[in-house]
Amino acid sequence: MLVIPSIDLAGGRSRIVHWPGAAAGIGAPTDRPEVIAERFVAQGARAIHLVDFDGARQGRPVNLDVVGRVAARVGVPLQVAGGMEGADNVRLAFAAGATRVVLAMGIADDRETLRACVEVAGDWLAVGLDPRPERFAEYPWKRLRRPTFDEVTAELAGLGVRRFVLSHGGSTPDRALPERALVERLVRDLDVEVVVAGGVVDLAGIRQLRDAGLAGILLGEVLLSGRIDYPAAVEAAA
């Protein structure tokens, strides 16, 4: 299972300063995404996830110059989320240096746009989903009947989506992590790649997920703050 550092972008910078040595007063803090990405790649990261917060709010890519700076500094795949919904947006992200894109959950209600994005990105396209039952049910679906999680994932897979990012961690209110059975069902029944974003706060959480068949786990603040040491996270995921 890959441990993929996740960097939130806003105004051309990382929303969280990376300073793993803060507690000991060592090292140098930085909010430059390209420097943060380079640090993690030097520690063995095999992919980097970038979240364009400005792009998510505006519905179009905003921090593509940052994507370009990161791409110029590291030689690993870059996965970009935030404002990617639209074939032209995907093309712009790829032109900037992204190798993978993640579309928001609402794309499930826009088949025409999804098909166009799949045509551009192919297997390098993922859809982010919040699997928590209450959140999924409360989502403002543009349908006569609210779909189930299994129905939506089957629809998306049928339209060519081969990757899912389960966002916001837990699938039930009292759980920090997705149910292992849910992950295993997706991998087995739909033959898709599943990555989990968030919900992990320690090495035990990583170990809990590693045997579920996940392709990877996205870790943001816990890595940037130094709460989880990246090499230790990789070891726990092995």
PEFEN-V293092 format. One record per run of one state. SS is the DSSP state (~ for helix, > for strand, _ for the rest). FROM is the first residue (numbers start at 1). TO is the last residue. If there is no record, write none. Layout:
ss->[SS;SS]
from->[FROM;FROM]
to->[TO;TO]
This chain:
ss->[_;>;_;>;_;>;_;~;_;>;_;~;_;>;~;_;~;_;>;_;~;_;>;_;~;_;~;>;_;~;_;~;_;>;_;~;_;>;_;~;_;>;_;~;_;~;_]
from->[1;2;11;13;15;18;19;22;25;30;31;33;43;47;53;59;64;74;77;82;87;97;100;104;105;110;111;125;130;133;139;149;159;163;167;180;191;193;198;203;211;216;220;221;225;230;238]
to->[1;10;12;14;17;18;21;24;29;30;32;42;46;52;58;63;73;76;81;86;96;99;103;104;109;110;124;129;132;138;148;158;162;166;179;190;192;197;202;210;215;219;220;224;229;237;238]
